[in-house]
Amino acid sequence: MHLIHAVTDGTGLRENTIATVASLYPDVEAICIREKQLSEQDTCLKIKQLIDRGIPAKKLIVHSHPDLAIQYHLQGVHFTEFDKRLKAFKQSYPYMKAGKSVHSVATARQAEIDGADYIYFGHIFTTSSKEGLPGRGLNALRSVTKAVSIPVIAIGGIHSGNVKTVMEAGAAGTAMISAFFK
C-alpha cells in the first residue's frame, strides 16, 4: 500500500488551499498542516476551518503543535528532526499517531526508538522548498528504509514522474507539497 501525505505549502492556509484540501482528502492517507509561520492560535483557527469544511479530523496531522492534535482529536502530530517532544508525547498518548522528519540513518533510528509511527525522509530530489541544496537521493532513501521497521515516507521533489522509483527504493509512501498545492 502506498501511503500518500499531502503537506500544506506554508502560505497560511488561504481559502484556495482549504478548497484544495477539501477536494483531495478522500484520496490521501493524511494532510499534514505545516504552516510554520502561523502562531498556535492561528493554526487552531485554521484547523477549525478545515473541520467545519467537512474534512475529517482523523485525516489531519498538525506539524509541531501536539496540544492541537489532542484538542481536535486529529490523526496525529508531526515533529521536526530536532524537536525532543516525540518520546514524551508517545508515552502520554500512545493511541495517537506521531511522525518525525529525519535526514539521516542515525536520526531515523532514534525516531523509531522514541516511538515514531512513521518518518518523513528527505529531501530526496532537488526541490524549490530547499533551494540550492542537492537532494539526498535514492541510495540514501534505501539506506534509511533498511535501517528502520517503521514506514518511511519520502519527501522532497516528488511528483508523478518519479513516485515509482521512490517506491522501488523501499519507501512506504510519499509526502508531497508542490504536487497538490503549487
PAMAR-717255 format. One record per residue: residue number from 0; x, y, z of N, C-alpha, C in turn. Coordinates in Angstrom, 2 decimals, decimal comma. Each point is the difference from the previous one (the first is absolute). Example, Ala and Ser with C-alpha at 12.3 -4.5 7.8 and 13.67 -1.06 7.14 Angstrom:
NODE_num_neast_nnorth_nup_caeast_canorth_caup_ceast_cnorth_cup
NODE_0_13,19_-5,69_7,80_-0,89_1,19_0,00_0,90_1,20_0,00
NODE_1_-0,35_1,05_-0,72_0,82_1,19_0,06_-0,77_1,09_0,73
This chain:
NODE_num_neast_nnorth_nup_caeast_canorth_caup_ceast_cnorth_cup
NODE_0_0,83_-1,19_0,00_-0,83_1,19_0,00_0,87_1,25_0,00
NODE_1_-0,26_0,91_-0,86_0,75_1,24_-0,13_-0,70_1,08_0,82
NODE_2_0,63_0,43_1,07_-0,54_1,08_0,83_0,27_1,33_-0,68
NODE_3_-1,02_0,82_-0,11_0,16_1,32_-0,60_-0,36_1,05_1,05
NODE_4_0,97_0,88_0,28_-0,24_1,13_0,89_0,10_1,28_-0,82
NODE_5_-0,99_0,85_0,12_0,05_1,34_-0,60_0,47_0,94_1,10
NODE_6_1,05_0,76_-0,27_0,56_0,93_0,98_-0,31_1,41_-0,47
NODE_7_-0,65_0,80_0,85_-0,37_1,35_-0,42_1,23_0,83_-0,30
NODE_8_-0,20_1,03_-0,82_1,12_0,72_-0,61_0,58_1,16_0,79
NODE_9_-0,45_0,22_1,22_0,59_1,05_0,81_-0,43_1,40_-0,37
NODE_10_-1,12_0,13_-0,67_-0,49_1,33_-0,39_-1,14_0,48_0,90
NODE_11_-0,21_-0,65_1,12_-0,98_0,47_0,96_-1,38_-0,59_-0,12
NODE_12_-0,15_-1,07_-0,75_-1,30_-0,65_-0,18_-1,06_0,99_-0,46
NODE_13_0,28_0,63_-1,12_-0,97_0,92_-0,60_-1,18_-0,80_-0,53
NODE_14_-1,02_0,69_-0,42_-1,24_-0,64_-0,45_0,25_-0,99_-1,13
NODE_15_0,87_0,34_-0,95_0,25_-0,94_-1,10_0,68_-1,28_0,49
NODE_16_0,84_0,09_1,01_0,64_-1,19_0,57_-1,03_-0,84_0,75
NODE_17_-0,87_0,65_0,75_-1,06_-0,72_0,71_-0,90_-0,73_-1,00
NODE_18_-0,31_0,66_-1,11_-0,83_-0,64_-1,04_0,72_-1,21_-0,59
NODE_19_1,31_0,12_-0,22_0,78_-1,13_-0,52_-0,02_-1,16_1,00
NODE_20_0,21_0,29_1,27_-0,04_-1,04_1,03_-1,36_-0,69_0,00
NODE_21_-1,07_0,79_-0,11_-1,35_-0,56_0,00_-0,23_-0,93_-1,18
NODE_22_0,63_0,29_-1,13_-0,21_-0,85_-1,18_0,89_-1,24_0,01
NODE_23_1,15_0,05_0,66_0,92_-1,14_-0,10_-0,02_-0,93_1,20
NODE_24_-0,60_0,39_1,11_0,12_-0,83_1,20_-0,49_-1,44_-0,18
NODE_25_-1,02_-0,26_-0,83_-0,41_-1,41_-0,12_1,06_-0,90_-0,65
NODE_26_0,93_0,61_-0,73_0,97_-0,78_-0,78_1,38_-0,12_0,64
NODE_27_0,17_0,55_1,20_1,30_-0,06_0,67_-0,15_-0,62_1,38
NODE_28_1,10_-0,52_0,50_0,03_-0,55_1,36_-0,11_1,12_1,03
NODE_29_0,67_1,13_-0,27_0,01_1,09_0,97_0,35_1,32_-0,68
NODE_30_-0,45_1,08_0,63_0,42_1,34_-0,38_0,79_0,54_1,18
NODE_31_1,26_0,32_-0,24_0,86_0,55_1,05_-0,07_1,53_-0,08
NODE_32_-0,53_0,60_1,05_-0,11_1,46_0,06_1,34_0,53_0,49
NODE_33_0,78_0,49_-0,96_1,36_0,47_0,28_0,07_1,48_-0,34
NODE_34_-0,39_0,80_0,96_-0,07_1,46_-0,18_0,82_0,64_1,10
NODE_35_1,32_-0,10_-0,14_0,93_0,42_1,05_-0,14_1,47_0,38
NODE_36_-0,44_0,83_-0,94_-0,08_1,44_0,25_-1,23_0,37_0,82
NODE_37_-0,97_-0,89_0,13_-1,21_0,29_0,77_0,22_-0,26_1,48
NODE_38_-0,59_0,85_0,83_0,04_-0,23_1,44_-0,85_-1,23_0,33
NODE_39_0,13_-0,49_1,21_-0,83_-1,13_0,41_-1,48_0,38_-0,06
NODE_40_-0,31_1,24_0,40_-1,39_0,47_-0,03_-0,54_0,03_-1,43
NODE_41_0,80_0,51_-0,94_-0,43_0,05_-1,40_-0,12_-1,41_-0,59
NODE_42_0,93_-0,88_0,36_-0,09_-1,39_-0,46_-1,27_-0,64_0,52
NODE_43_-0,34_0,29_1,24_-1,24_-0,50_0,60_-1,21_0,44_-0,82
NODE_44_-0,05_1,28_-0,36_-1,11_0,52_-0,81_-0,07_-0,70_-1,36
NODE_45_1,15_-0,25_-0,60_0,03_-0,66_-1,32_-0,47_-1,45_0,10
NODE_46_0,39_-0,69_1,06_-0,47_-1,38_0,20_-1,52_0,00_0,13
NODE_47_-0,52_0,94_0,76_-1,45_0,10_0,17_-0,67_0,26_-1,35
NODE_48_0,58_0,88_-0,82_-0,55_0,26_-1,34_-0,03_-1,27_-0,84
NODE_49_1,08_-0,77_0,03_0,06_-1,24_-0,77_-1,07_-0,98_0,45
NODE_50_-0,14_-0,16_1,30_-1,01_-0,93_0,53_-1,40_0,50_-0,34
NODE_51_-0,23_1,30_0,15_-1,31_0,58_-0,34_-0,32_-0,18_-1,48
NODE_52_1,03_-0,11_-0,82_-0,16_-0,19_-1,45_-0,32_-1,46_-0,34
NODE_53_-0,01_-0,87_1,02_-0,36_-1,40_-0,23_1,18_-0,94_-0,10
NODE_54_1,19_0,49_0,24_1,18_-0,85_-0,05_0,10_-0,74_1,34
NODE_55_0,01_-1,33_-0,03_0,05_-0,75_1,26_1,28_0,28_0,79
NODE_56_-0,15_0,22_1,29_1,16_0,24_0,86_1,00_-1,14_-0,11
NODE_57_-0,47_-1,22_-0,21_0,88_-1,16_-0,08_0,83_-0,04_-1,29
NODE_58_-0,22_0,96_-0,90_0,84_0,12_-1,20_1,11_1,03_0,20
NODE_59_-0,04_0,74_1,11_0,92_1,11_0,21_1,12_-0,34_0,97
NODE_60_1,21_0,39_-0,39_1,17_-0,06_0,87_0,49_1,43_0,12
NODE_61_0,23_0,47_1,22_0,48_1,36_0,18_1,50_-0,05_0,29
NODE_62_0,71_0,92_-0,60_1,46_0,08_0,14_0,35_0,83_1,23
NODE_63_0,71_-0,61_0,95_0,61_0,69_1,13_-0,95_0,51_1,08
NODE_64_-1,26_-0,36_-0,04_-0,96_0,46_1,02_-0,75_-1,19_0,60
NODE_65_0,65_-0,77_0,87_-0,67_-1,18_0,56_-1,28_0,33_0,76
NODE_66_-0,04_1,16_0,66_-1,21_0,36_0,75_-1,21_0,12_-0,92
NODE_67_0,22_0,51_-1,22_-1,11_0,12_-0,95_-0,44_-1,37_-0,52
NODE_68_0,95_-0,89_-0,18_-0,35_-1,37_-0,43_-0,90_-0,65_1,04
NODE_69_0,32_0,21_1,26_-0,80_-0,57_1,09_-1,36_0,69_0,07
NODE_70_0,01_1,33_-0,01_-1,23_0,77_0,14_-1,04_-0,34_-1,06
NODE_71_0,46_-0,15_-1,25_-0,93_-0,23_-1,11_-0,11_-1,48_-0,40
NODE_72_0,63_-0,89_0,76_-0,06_-1,44_-0,29_0,45_-0,29_-1,43
NODE_73_1,12_0,62_-0,37_0,54_-0,19_-1,35_0,64_-1,38_-0,11
NODE_74_0,35_-0,37_-1,24_0,72_-1,25_-0,22_1,30_0,01_0,80
NODE_75_0,64_1,16_0,07_1,25_0,05_0,76_0,75_1,30_-0,15
NODE_76_1,28_-0,10_0,37_0,89_1,15_-0,01_1,30_-0,40_-0,69
NODE_77_0,64_0,97_-0,65_1,28_-0,24_-0,66_1,03_0,94_0,62
NODE_78_1,15_-0,56_0,36_1,06_0,77_0,64_1,18_0,21_-0,95
NODE_79_0,72_1,11_0,22_1,22_0,25_-0,76_1,10_-0,94_0,51
NODE_80_1,07_-0,08_-0,74_1,10_-0,91_0,35_0,57_0,28_1,39
NODE_81_0,10_1,25_0,38_0,67_0,33_1,26_-0,97_0,29_1,15
NODE_82_-1,28_-0,21_-0,23_-1,01_0,16_1,05_0,08_-1,21_0,93
NODE_83_0,18_0,23_1,27_0,23_-1,07_0,98_-1,29_-0,52_0,65
NODE_84_-1,18_0,44_-0,46_-1,25_-0,35_0,68_-0,61_-1,33_-0,43
NODE_85_0,51_-0,64_-1,02_-0,62_-1,21_-0,54_-0,16_-1,10_1,05
NODE_86_1,06_-0,34_0,69_-0,04_-1,11_0,96_-1,04_0,25_1,10
NODE_87_0,00_1,18_0,58_-0,97_0,32_1,06_-1,42_0,00_-0,54
NODE_88_-0,17_0,50_-1,22_-1,34_0,01_-0,61_-0,52_-1,43_-0,15
NODE_89_0,83_-0,88_-0,54_-0,44_-1,40_-0,21_-0,23_-0,72_1,33
NODE_90_0,75_0,34_1,03_-0,23_-0,62_1,30_-1,35_0,44_0,58
NODE_91_-0,36_1,26_-0,22_-1,27_0,53_0,52_-1,19_-0,33_-0,89
NODE_92_0,23_-0,08_-1,30_-1,08_-0,21_-0,96_0,36_-1,12_-0,98
NODE_93_0,15_-1,21_0,48_0,45_-1,10_-0,87_-0,97_-0,32_-1,13
NODE_94_-1,25_0,38_0,14_-1,02_-0,27_-1,01_0,00_1,01_-1,14
NODE_95_0,73_1,10_0,15_0,06_1,01_-1,06_1,23_-0,22_-0,86
NODE_96_-0,15_0,29_-1,28_1,10_-0,14_-0,93_0,98_1,17_0,17
NODE_97_1,28_-0,32_-0,06_1,03_1,03_0,07_1,09_-0,34_-0,99
NODE_98_0,39_0,99_-0,77_1,06_-0,17_-0,98_1,10_1,00_0,24
NODE_99_1,10_-0,19_-0,73_1,15_0,88_0,16_0,73_0,14_-1,32
NODE_100_0,47_1,19_-0,28_0,86_0,22_-1,16_1,42_-0,41_0,36
NODE_101_0,66_-0,72_-0,90_1,38_-0,43_0,23_0,80_0,19_-1,29
NODE_102_1,32_0,07_0,18_0,87_0,23_-1,15_1,21_-0,93_-0,03
NODE_103_-0,02_-1,03_0,85_1,12_-0,95_0,03_-0,47_-1,32_0,60
NODE_104_0,82_-1,02_-0,17_-0,29_-1,30_0,60_-0,02_0,12_1,52
NODE_105_0,94_0,75_0,56_0,08_0,13_1,46_-1,26_0,64_0,58
NODE_106_-0,48_1,07_-0,63_-1,19_0,66_0,54_-1,26_-0,83_-0,28
NODE_107_0,01_-0,78_-1,06_-1,13_-0,91_-0,27_-0,08_-1,06_1,09
NODE_108_1,15_-0,58_0,35_0,02_-1,01_1,06_-0,45_0,59_1,34
NODE_109_0,45_1,21_0,29_-0,38_0,63_1,26_-1,50_0,29_0,03
NODE_110_-0,56_0,44_-1,11_-1,44_0,25_-0,06_-0,78_-1,28_0,28
NODE_111_0,48_-1,11_-0,56_-0,67_-1,28_0,25_0,10_-0,38_1,49
NODE_112_1,17_0,16_0,59_0,19_-0,29_1,42_-0,93_0,86_0,86
NODE_113_-0,17_1,25_-0,40_-0,83_0,94_0,77_-1,50_-0,24_-0,18
NODE_114_-0,36_-0,90_-0,92_-1,41_-0,36_-0,15_-0,71_0,53_-1,22
NODE_115_0,73_0,57_-0,95_-0,66_0,51_-1,20_-0,76_-1,12_-0,70
NODE_116_-1,18_0,34_-0,50_-0,80_-0,96_-0,77_0,44_-0,03_-1,46
NODE_117_0,61_1,09_-0,45_0,49_0,12_-1,37_1,03_1,13_0,00
NODE_118_0,78_0,07_-1,07_0,93_1,12_-0,18_-0,12_0,55_-1,41
NODE_119_0,24_1,30_-0,12_0,20_0,63_-1,30_1,51_0,06_-0,20
NODE_120_0,49_-0,56_-1,10_1,42_0,08_-0,31_0,18_0,78_-1,29
NODE_121_0,91_0,94_0,02_0,28_0,77_-1,20_1,02_1,09_0,30
NODE_122_0,06_0,86_-0,93_-0,72_0,01_-1,27_0,70_-0,93_-0,99
NODE_123_-0,80_-0,74_-0,74_0,54_-1,03_-0,89_0,58_0,62_-1,26
NODE_124_-0,76_0,87_-0,61_0,41_0,65_-1,26_0,13_1,50_0,22
NODE_125_0,62_0,67_-0,95_0,07_1,46_0,05_-1,42_0,55_0,04
NODE_126_-0,20_1,00_0,84_-1,33_0,58_0,17_0,10_1,49_0,28
NODE_127_-0,99_0,74_-0,45_-0,01_1,45_0,21_-0,12_0,36_1,48
NODE_128_-0,54_-0,89_0,82_-0,12_0,31_1,43_1,33_-0,15_0,74
NODE_129_0,99_-0,59_-0,64_1,36_-0,12_0,57_1,00_0,51_-1,04
NODE_130_-0,24_1,23_-0,42_0,77_0,59_-1,10_1,51_-0,03_0,27
NODE_131_0,74_-0,42_-1,02_1,45_-0,03_0,08_0,58_-1,24_0,66
NODE_132_-0,84_-0,85_0,54_0,49_-1,22_0,65_-0,28_-1,21_-0,89
NODE_133_1,01_-0,83_-0,25_-0,26_-1,19_-0,81_-0,86_-1,00_0,77
NODE_134_-0,75_-0,78_-0,73_-0,81_-1,04_0,63_0,89_-1,08_0,60
NODE_135_-0,52_-0,71_0,98_0,77_-1,07_0,64_0,06_-1,25_-0,88
NODE_136_-0,97_-0,17_-0,86_0,04_-1,07_-0,98_-0,61_-1,31_0,45
NODE_137_-0,14_-0,88_-0,97_-0,65_-1,30_0,23_0,86_-0,95_0,83
NODE_138_1,31_0,07_-0,13_0,86_-0,88_0,81_-0,13_0,32_1,49
NODE_139_-0,06_1,28_0,34_-0,20_0,38_1,40_-1,36_-0,48_0,49
NODE_140_-1,01_0,11_-0,85_-1,34_-0,49_0,35_0,04_-1,50_0,26
NODE_141_0,67_-0,75_-0,87_0,13_-1,45_0,19_0,65_-0,32_1,35
NODE_142_1,05_0,73_0,33_0,70_-0,23_1,27_-0,92_0,21_1,19
NODE_143_-0,81_1,04_-0,05_-0,91_0,28_1,11_-1,08_-1,06_0,08
NODE_144_-0,57_-0,40_-1,14_-1,07_-1,00_0,03_0,50_-1,34_0,53
NODE_145_1,27_-0,30_-0,22_0,57_-1,25_0,51_0,35_0,08_1,48
NODE_146_0,18_1,22_0,51_0,46_0,20_1,37_-1,12_0,00_1,04
NODE_147_-1,24_0,22_-0,45_-1,12_0,09_0,95_-1,15_-0,90_-0,44
NODE_148_-0,87_-0,31_0,94_-1,15_-0,84_-0,33_-1,30_0,80_-0,12
NODE_149_0,03_1,28_0,35_-1,20_0,83_-0,13_-0,09_0,54_-1,43
NODE_150_-1,19_0,43_-0,43_-0,13_0,52_-1,36_0,86_1,25_-0,23
NODE_151_0,70_-0,02_-1,11_0,80_1,14_-0,44_-0,76_0,65_-1,15
NODE_152_-0,37_1,24_0,20_-0,73_0,75_-1,02_0,97_1,00_-0,60
NODE_153_0,23_-0,14_-1,29_0,97_0,85_-0,70_-0,61_1,36_-0,29
NODE_154_0,81_1,04_0,12_-0,45_1,36_-0,26_1,10_0,76_-0,73
NODE_155_-0,41_0,94_-0,83_0,96_0,89_-0,65_0,17_-0,26_-1,47
NODE_156_-0,61_0,86_-0,81_0,14_-0,10_-1,45_-0,74_-1,17_-0,62
NODE_157_-0,96_-0,53_0,70_-0,72_-1,19_-0,49_-1,22_0,43_-0,80
NODE_158_-0,19_-0,65_-1,13_-1,14_0,27_-0,89_-0,37_-1,30_-0,70
NODE_159_-1,04_0,05_-0,81_-0,50_-1,22_-0,64_1,06_-0,71_-0,83
NODE_160_0,97_0,73_-0,53_1,02_-0,61_-0,84_1,08_-0,76_0,74
NODE_161_0,12_0,19_1,32_1,06_-0,72_0,72_-0,51_-0,79_1,21
NODE_162_-1,30_-0,04_0,20_-0,56_-0,76_1,12_0,41_-1,47_-0,07
NODE_163_-0,04_-0,58_-1,18_0,31_-1,43_-0,15_1,42_-0,30_0,48
NODE_164_0,97_0,83_-0,34_1,38_-0,26_0,42_0,16_0,15_1,51
NODE_165_-0,74_0,92_0,59_0,03_0,18_1,45_-0,56_-1,24_0,70
NODE_166_-1,09_-0,52_-0,53_-0,61_-1,19_0,59_0,91_-1,22_-0,19
NODE_167_0,65_-0,09_-1,15_0,93_-1,10_-0,24_1,21_0,06_0,93
NODE_168_0,31_1,20_0,49_1,12_0,17_0,94_-0,39_-0,37_1,43
NODE_169_-1,25_-0,41_0,19_-0,42_-0,50_1,30_-0,91_0,90_0,81
NODE_170_-0,33_1,18_-0,52_-0,88_0,89_0,74_-1,38_-0,63_0,17
NODE_171_-0,62_0,27_1,13_-1,38_-0,46_0,24_-0,99_0,96_-0,64
NODE_172_0,48_1,20_-0,32_-0,89_0,99_-0,60_0,74_1,27_-0,32
NODE_173_-0,78_0,99_-0,39_0,56_1,29_-0,39_-0,76_1,13_0,69
NODE_174_0,72_1,05_0,31_-0,58_1,24_0,50_0,34_1,08_-1,01
NODE_175_-1,02_0,70_-0,45_0,22_0,97_-1,07_-0,65_1,33_0,33
NODE_176_0,68_1,06_-0,38_-0,53_1,35_0,14_-0,42_0,50_-1,37
NODE_177_0,99_0,18_-0,88_-0,25_0,61_-1,31_-1,00_-0,76_-0,85
NODE_178_-0,02_-1,32_0,11_-0,92_-0,79_-0,81_-1,46_0,34_0,30
NODE_179_-0,25_0,51_1,20_-1,38_0,32_0,39_-0,28_1,50_0,10
NODE_180_0,99_0,79_0,41_-0,29_1,37_0,39_0,68_1,09_-0,82
NODE_181_0,78_-0,32_-1,00_0,66_1,06_-0,78_-0,55_0,04_-1,40
